[in-house]
């Protein structure tokens, strides 16, 4: 994900909302798994773009995760166009998991 210190306050707020989106196979949210690469909030255009990936290309619940991102954001930002872009580069690796995510996995 973009350096958290470079996110605007609104983008940090969106990242917090995305912590409610859980990867059901792993039981950890997509932010702490490192699956979200970019968040772009544009008040003027009324758009939110989230660039994300999945832990594997064949993730059977990938569509559900992507749909949950859209639902969470749409319910908190009604009237905004939500763009969830799935990318495969850079390829996700366990090194992208945050310390919070590692602790959650250990407890799963």
OpenMM code with the backbone's topology and positions (N, CA, C; nanometers):
from openmm import Vec3, app, unit

residues = "UNK UNK UNK UNK UNK UNK UNK UNK UNK UNK UNK UNK UNK UNK UNK UNK UNK UNK UNK UNK UNK UNK UNK UNK UNK UNK UNK UNK UNK UNK UNK UNK UNK UNK UNK UNK UNK UNK UNK UNK UNK UNK UNK UNK UNK UNK UNK UNK UNK UNK UNK UNK UNK UNK UNK UNK UNK UNK UNK UNK UNK UNK UNK UNK UNK UNK UNK UNK UNK UNK UNK UNK UNK UNK UNK UNK UNK UNK UNK UNK UNK UNK UNK UNK UNK UNK UNK UNK UNK UNK UNK UNK UNK UNK UNK UNK UNK UNK UNK UNK UNK UNK UNK UNK UNK UNK UNK UNK".split()
positions = [
    Vec3(0.0855, -0.1175, 0.0000),
    Vec3(0.0000, 0.0000, 0.0000),
    Vec3(0.0893, 0.1227, 0.0000),
    Vec3(0.0334, 0.2312, -0.0458),
    Vec3(0.1056, 0.3575, -0.0396),
    Vec3(0.1510, 0.3803, 0.1041),
    Vec3(0.2609, 0.4481, 0.1200),
    Vec3(0.3104, 0.4795, 0.2542),
    Vec3(0.1986, 0.5461, 0.3330),
    Vec3(0.1634, 0.4884, 0.4467),
    Vec3(0.0513, 0.5362, 0.5263),
    Vec3(0.0694, 0.6824, 0.5663),
    Vec3(0.1924, 0.7291, 0.5757),
    Vec3(0.2180, 0.8681, 0.6135),
    Vec3(0.1886, 0.9637, 0.4985),
    Vec3(0.1786, 0.9107, 0.3766),
    Vec3(0.1512, 0.9952, 0.2609),
    Vec3(0.0021, 0.9989, 0.2278),
    Vec3(-0.0779, 0.9184, 0.2959),
    Vec3(-0.2212, 0.9202, 0.2723),
    Vec3(-0.2820, 1.0451, 0.3346),
    Vec3(-0.3841, 1.0992, 0.2676),
    Vec3(-0.4574, 1.2110, 0.3263),
    Vec3(-0.5396, 1.1567, 0.4435),
    Vec3(-0.5955, 1.2468, 0.5227),
    Vec3(-0.6792, 1.2038, 0.6345),
    Vec3(-0.7970, 1.1200, 0.5855),
    Vec3(-0.8592, 1.1610, 0.4746),
    Vec3(-0.9723, 1.0853, 0.4191),
    Vec3(-0.9272, 0.9464, 0.3746),
    Vec3(-0.8094, 0.9369, 0.3136),
    Vec3(-0.7586, 0.8075, 0.2679),
    Vec3(-0.7250, 0.7175, 0.3865),
    Vec3(-0.6779, 0.7767, 0.4955),
    Vec3(-0.6540, 0.6992, 0.6178),
    Vec3(-0.7870, 0.6486, 0.6732),
    Vec3(-0.8894, 0.7324, 0.6653),
    Vec3(-1.0233, 0.6929, 0.7095),
    Vec3(-1.0746, 0.5750, 0.6253),
    Vec3(-1.0502, 0.5817, 0.4953),
    Vec3(-1.0906, 0.4728, 0.4050),
    Vec3(-1.0139, 0.3459, 0.4389),
    Vec3(-0.8850, 0.3580, 0.4674),
    Vec3(-0.8050, 0.2411, 0.5054),
    Vec3(-0.8632, 0.1759, 0.6310),
    Vec3(-0.9072, 0.2589, 0.7265),
    Vec3(-0.9695, 0.2041, 0.8479),
    Vec3(-1.0971, 0.1287, 0.8136),
    Vec3(-1.1778, 0.1834, 0.7213),
    Vec3(-1.2997, 0.1145, 0.6783),
    Vec3(-1.2658, -0.0191, 0.6117),
    Vec3(-1.1579, -0.0197, 0.5336),
    Vec3(-1.1193, -0.1423, 0.4624),
    Vec3(-1.0684, -0.2499, 0.5584),
    Vec3(-1.0348, -0.2103, 0.6805),
    Vec3(-0.9962, -0.3106, 0.7804),
    Vec3(-1.1153, -0.3974, 0.8212),
    Vec3(-1.2367, -0.3571, 0.7811),
    Vec3(-1.3539, -0.4405, 0.8087),
    Vec3(-1.3742, -0.5473, 0.7023),
    Vec3(-1.2970, -0.5398, 0.5924),
    Vec3(-1.3047, -0.6398, 0.4862),
    Vec3(-1.2027, -0.7490, 0.5181),
    Vec3(-1.2554, -0.8662, 0.5486),
    Vec3(-1.1717, -0.9782, 0.5935),
    Vec3(-1.1532, -1.0783, 0.4801),
    Vec3(-1.0308, -1.1280, 0.4647),
    Vec3(-1.0067, -1.2415, 0.3746),
    Vec3(-1.0552, -1.3644, 0.4501),
    Vec3(-1.1669, -1.4242, 0.4060),
    Vec3(-1.2279, -1.5329, 0.4835),
    Vec3(-1.1392, -1.6563, 0.4987),
    Vec3(-1.0509, -1.6786, 0.4046),
    Vec3(-0.9645, -1.7966, 0.4137),
    Vec3(-0.8563, -1.7799, 0.5195),
    Vec3(-0.8139, -1.6554, 0.5405),
    Vec3(-0.7035, -1.6298, 0.6326),
    Vec3(-0.7540, -1.5712, 0.7642),
    Vec3(-0.8694, -1.5034, 0.7593),
    Vec3(-0.9269, -1.4462, 0.8798),
    Vec3(-0.8637, -1.3150, 0.9222),
    Vec3(-0.7998, -1.2464, 0.8279),
    Vec3(-0.7324, -1.1195, 0.8559),
    Vec3(-0.7809, -1.0172, 0.7543),
    Vec3(-0.7875, -0.8906, 0.7959),
    Vec3(-0.8368, -0.7865, 0.7042),
    Vec3(-0.7364, -0.7593, 0.5918),
    Vec3(-0.7890, -0.7027, 0.4830),
    Vec3(-0.7078, -0.6839, 0.3622),
    Vec3(-0.5999, -0.5767, 0.3766),
    Vec3(-0.6181, -0.4841, 0.4709),
    Vec3(-0.5143, -0.3828, 0.4945),
    Vec3(-0.3942, -0.4486, 0.5628),
    Vec3(-0.4203, -0.5218, 0.6711),
    Vec3(-0.3092, -0.5849, 0.7434),
    Vec3(-0.2453, -0.6994, 0.6658),
    Vec3(-0.3179, -0.7558, 0.5699),
    Vec3(-0.2560, -0.8570, 0.4832),
    Vec3(-0.1650, -0.7937, 0.3784),
    Vec3(-0.1771, -0.6624, 0.3606),
    Vec3(-0.0956, -0.5947, 0.2595),
    Vec3(-0.1522, -0.6088, 0.1197),
    Vec3(-0.2813, -0.6370, 0.1093),
    Vec3(-0.3440, -0.6575, -0.0214),
    Vec3(-0.3843, -0.5266, -0.0893),
    Vec3(-0.3902, -0.4174, -0.0136),
    Vec3(-0.4292, -0.2878, -0.0708),
    Vec3(-0.3019, -0.2095, -0.1024),
    Vec3(-0.2844, -0.1785, -0.2295),
    Vec3(-0.1643, -0.1085, -0.2744),
    Vec3(-0.1809, 0.0427, -0.2812),
    Vec3(-0.3041, 0.0877, -0.3060),
    Vec3(-0.3238, 0.2309, -0.3249),
    Vec3(-0.4681, 0.2685, -0.2911),
    Vec3(-0.4844, 0.3846, -0.2328),
    Vec3(-0.6163, 0.4429, -0.2073),
    Vec3(-0.6112, 0.5858, -0.2585),
    Vec3(-0.7076, 0.6213, -0.3437),
    Vec3(-0.7121, 0.7572, -0.3971),
    Vec3(-0.8526, 0.8123, -0.3779),
    Vec3(-0.8643, 0.9139, -0.2925),
    Vec3(-0.9915, 0.9789, -0.2635),
    Vec3(-0.9928, 1.1132, -0.3339),
    Vec3(-1.0965, 1.1364, -0.4160),
    Vec3(-1.1081, 1.2627, -0.4869),
    Vec3(-1.2454, 1.3221, -0.4587),
    Vec3(-1.2485, 1.4184, -0.3678),
    Vec3(-1.3744, 1.4823, -0.3266),
    Vec3(-1.4416, 1.5521, -0.4437),
    Vec3(-1.3632, 1.6264, -0.5205),
    Vec3(-1.4181, 1.7055, -0.6301),
    Vec3(-1.4859, 1.6164, -0.7350),
    Vec3(-1.4199, 1.5085, -0.7737),
    Vec3(-1.4762, 1.4166, -0.8738),
    Vec3(-1.5729, 1.3158, -0.8113),
    Vec3(-1.5764, 1.3141, -0.6769),
    Vec3(-1.6595, 1.2196, -0.6019),
    Vec3(-1.6274, 1.0752, -0.6420),
    Vec3(-1.4969, 1.0448, -0.6368),
    Vec3(-1.4505, 0.9103, -0.6692),
    Vec3(-1.3569, 0.8590, -0.5604),
    Vec3(-1.3594, 0.7294, -0.5441),
    Vec3(-1.2631, 0.6599, -0.4587),
    Vec3(-1.2097, 0.5442, -0.5401),
    Vec3(-1.0787, 0.5399, -0.5534),
    Vec3(-1.0152, 0.4301, -0.6257),
    Vec3(-0.9308, 0.3509, -0.5272),
    Vec3(-0.9477, 0.2198, -0.5308),
    Vec3(-0.8680, 0.1306, -0.4481),
    Vec3(-0.7983, 0.0329, -0.5420),
    Vec3(-0.6666, 0.0304, -0.5349),
    Vec3(-0.5878, -0.0663, -0.6121),
    Vec3(-0.5503, -0.1779, -0.5158),
    Vec3(-0.5897, -0.2983, -0.5508),
    Vec3(-0.5713, -0.4105, -0.4600),
    Vec3(-0.5303, -0.5356, -0.5363),
    Vec3(-0.4896, -0.6337, -0.4628),
    Vec3(-0.4548, -0.7630, -0.5203),
    Vec3(-0.5146, -0.8711, -0.4315),
    Vec3(-0.4909, -0.9937, -0.4670),
    Vec3(-0.5325, -1.1083, -0.3864),
    Vec3(-0.4082, -1.1899, -0.3546),
    Vec3(-0.4176, -1.2741, -0.2535),
    Vec3(-0.2991, -1.3520, -0.2145),
    Vec3(-0.2600, -1.4528, -0.3219),
    Vec3(-0.3584, -1.5005, -0.3995),
    Vec3(-0.3292, -1.5907, -0.5114),
    Vec3(-0.4246, -1.5604, -0.6258),
    Vec3(-0.3818, -1.5876, -0.7475),
    Vec3(-0.4675, -1.5638, -0.8647),
    Vec3(-0.5933, -1.6492, -0.8608),
    Vec3(-0.5833, -1.7674, -0.8072),
    Vec3(-0.6974, -1.8576, -0.8051),
    Vec3(-0.7810, -1.8472, -0.6792),
    Vec3(-0.7681, -1.7387, -0.6066),
    Vec3(-0.8405, -1.7219, -0.4806),
    Vec3(-0.9901, -1.7417, -0.5047),
    Vec3(-1.0498, -1.8477, -0.4458),
    Vec3(-1.1903, -1.8764, -0.4724),
    Vec3(-1.2865, -1.7706, -0.4174),
    Vec3(-1.2412, -1.6913, -0.3231),
    Vec3(-1.3275, -1.5891, -0.2651),
    Vec3(-1.2886, -1.4479, -0.3085),
    Vec3(-1.2067, -1.4393, -0.4134),
    Vec3(-1.1610, -1.3097, -0.4626),
    Vec3(-1.2743, -1.2160, -0.4990),
    Vec3(-1.3733, -1.2667, -0.5704),
    Vec3(-1.4862, -1.1821, -0.6100),
    Vec3(-1.5602, -1.1295, -0.4879),
    Vec3(-1.5738, -1.2132, -0.3867),
    Vec3(-1.6421, -1.1728, -0.2635),
    Vec3(-1.5648, -1.0616, -0.1937),
    Vec3(-1.4335, -1.0749, -0.1865),
    Vec3(-1.3503, -0.9728, -0.1227),
    Vec3(-1.3637, -0.8404, -0.1971),
    Vec3(-1.3537, -0.8440, -0.3294),
    Vec3(-1.3625, -0.7211, -0.4092),
    Vec3(-1.5007, -0.6571, -0.3947),
    Vec3(-1.6040, -0.7391, -0.3942),
    Vec3(-1.7396, -0.6885, -0.3771),
    Vec3(-1.7568, -0.6257, -0.2380),
    Vec3(-1.6979, -0.6875, -0.1364),
    Vec3(-1.7065, -0.6331, -0.0001),
    Vec3(-1.6394, -0.4962, 0.0100),
    Vec3(-1.5285, -0.4776, -0.0611),
    Vec3(-1.4616, -0.3467, -0.0640),
    Vec3(-1.5595, -0.2426, -0.1177),
    Vec3(-1.6229, -0.2759, -0.2297),
    Vec3(-1.7159, -0.1820, -0.2917),
    Vec3(-1.8352, -0.1525, -0.2002),
    Vec3(-1.8918, -0.2551, -0.1387),
    Vec3(-2.0082, -0.2372, -0.0512),
    Vec3(-1.9739, -0.1497, 0.0694),
    Vec3(-1.8605, -0.1767, 0.1335),
    Vec3(-1.8197, -0.0988, 0.2505),
    Vec3(-1.8016, 0.0485, 0.2137),
    Vec3(-1.7359, 0.0734, 0.1023),
    Vec3(-1.7107, 0.2121, 0.0640),
    Vec3(-1.8378, 0.2820, 0.0176),
    Vec3(-1.9207, 0.2116, -0.0594),
    Vec3(-2.0444, 0.2726, -0.1089),
    Vec3(-2.1378, 0.3073, 0.0067),
    Vec3(-2.1411, 0.2227, 0.1085),
    Vec3(-2.2302, 0.2502, 0.2211),
    Vec3(-2.1805, 0.3671, 0.3064),
    Vec3(-2.0511, 0.3925, 0.3056),
    Vec3(-1.9953, 0.5027, 0.3830),
    Vec3(-1.9770, 0.6307, 0.3011),
    Vec3(-1.9763, 0.6176, 0.1697),
    Vec3(-1.9606, 0.7315, 0.0795),
    Vec3(-2.0669, 0.7245, -0.0300),
    Vec3(-2.1950, 0.7383, 0.0085),
    Vec3(-2.3014, 0.7317, -0.0912),
    Vec3(-2.2857, 0.8430, -0.1952),
    Vec3(-2.3116, 0.8095, -0.3194),
    Vec3(-2.2995, 0.9074, -0.4271),
    Vec3(-2.1607, 0.9133, -0.4878),
    Vec3(-2.0640, 0.8459, -0.4274),
    Vec3(-1.9295, 0.8399, -0.4846),
    Vec3(-1.9193, 0.7226, -0.5815),
    Vec3(-1.8399, 0.7410, -0.6860),
    Vec3(-1.8099, 0.6305, -0.7770),
    Vec3(-1.6942, 0.5535, -0.7133),
    Vec3(-1.7152, 0.4259, -0.6918),
    Vec3(-1.6118, 0.3411, -0.6314),
    Vec3(-1.5475, 0.2588, -0.7415),
    Vec3(-1.4169, 0.2684, -0.7531),
    Vec3(-1.3413, 0.1936, -0.8541),
    Vec3(-1.2443, 0.1022, -0.7798),
    Vec3(-1.2703, -0.0273, -0.7873),
    Vec3(-1.1823, -0.1255, -0.7247),
    Vec3(-1.1048, -0.1931, -0.8365),
    Vec3(-0.9753, -0.1657, -0.8421),
    Vec3(-0.8915, -0.2190, -0.9486),
    Vec3(-0.8071, -0.3345, -0.8944),
    Vec3(-0.8241, -0.4506, -0.9565),
    Vec3(-0.7465, -0.5687, -0.9195),
    Vec3(-0.6212, -0.5753, -1.0052),
    Vec3(-0.5058, -0.5826, -0.9396),
    Vec3(-0.3773, -0.5903, -1.0110),
    Vec3(-0.2985, -0.7115, -0.9616),
    Vec3(-0.2042, -0.7540, -1.0430),
    Vec3(-0.1196, -0.8681, -1.0051),
    Vec3(0.0271, -0.8283, -0.9928),
    Vec3(0.0571, -0.7035, -1.0200),
    Vec3(0.1933, -0.6516, -1.0059),
    Vec3(0.1899, -0.5320, -0.9138),
    Vec3(0.2718, -0.5223, -0.8138),
    Vec3(0.3654, -0.6271, -0.7737),
    Vec3(0.2907, -0.7461, -0.7155),
    Vec3(0.3503, -0.8624, -0.7323),
    Vec3(0.2906, -0.9838, -0.6808),
    Vec3(0.2922, -0.9799, -0.5273),
    Vec3(0.1801, -1.0168, -0.4678),
    Vec3(0.1705, -1.0180, -0.3223),
    Vec3(0.2621, -1.1254, -0.2646),
    Vec3(0.3174, -1.0964, -0.1477),
    Vec3(0.3949, -1.1976, -0.0754),
    Vec3(0.3677, -1.1811, 0.0736),
    Vec3(0.3904, -1.2840, 0.1525),
    Vec3(0.3693, -1.2743, 0.2972),
    Vec3(0.4510, -1.1631, 0.3630),
    Vec3(0.5569, -1.1167, 0.2979),
    Vec3(0.6370, -1.0063, 0.3525),
    Vec3(0.5574, -0.8773, 0.3626),
    Vec3(0.4442, -0.8690, 0.2919),
    Vec3(0.3622, -0.7478, 0.2903),
    Vec3(0.2662, -0.7401, 0.4091),
    Vec3(0.2569, -0.8474, 0.4862),
    Vec3(0.1665, -0.8505, 0.6010),
    Vec3(0.2220, -0.7603, 0.7108),
    Vec3(0.1342, -0.6792, 0.7699),
    Vec3(0.1761, -0.5906, 0.8781),
    Vec3(0.1989, -0.6724, 1.0055),
    Vec3(0.2591, -0.6088, 1.1023),
    Vec3(0.2809, -0.6763, 1.2312),
    Vec3(0.1462, -0.7144, 1.2937),
    Vec3(0.0471, -0.6247, 1.2848),
    Vec3(-0.0868, -0.6565, 1.3349),
    Vec3(-0.1434, -0.7793, 1.2653),
    Vec3(-0.1222, -0.7853, 1.1342),
    Vec3(-0.1702, -0.8991, 1.0566),
    Vec3(-0.1034, -1.0287, 1.0988),
    Vec3(0.0264, -1.0235, 1.1242),
    Vec3(0.1007, -1.1435, 1.1675),
    Vec3(0.0475, -1.1927, 1.3018),
    Vec3(0.0188, -1.0991, 1.3907),
    Vec3(-0.0343, -1.1383, 1.5222),
    Vec3(-0.1734, -1.2002, 1.5084),
    Vec3(-0.2532, -1.1457, 1.4174),
    Vec3(-0.3888, -1.1990, 1.3946),
    Vec3(-0.3835, -1.3399, 1.3364),
    Vec3(-0.2889, -1.3632, 1.2460),
    Vec3(-0.2738, -1.4958, 1.1842),
    Vec3(-0.2356, -1.5983, 1.2898),
    Vec3(-0.1445, -1.5592, 1.3780),
    Vec3(-0.1006, -1.6502, 1.4834),
    Vec3(-0.2181, -1.6901, 1.5720),
    Vec3(-0.3129, -1.5988, 1.5899),
    Vec3(-0.4293, -1.6268, 1.6741),
    Vec3(-0.5447, -1.6931, 1.6011),
    Vec3(-0.5322, -1.7092, 1.4683),
    Vec3(-0.6422, -1.7627, 1.3868),
    Vec3(-0.6512, -1.9124, 1.3975),
] * unit.nanometer
topology = app.Topology()
chain = topology.addChain("A")
for resn in residues:
    res = topology.addResidue(resn, chain)
    for name in ("N", "CA", "C"):
        topology.addAtom(name, app.Element.getBySymbol(name[0]), res)
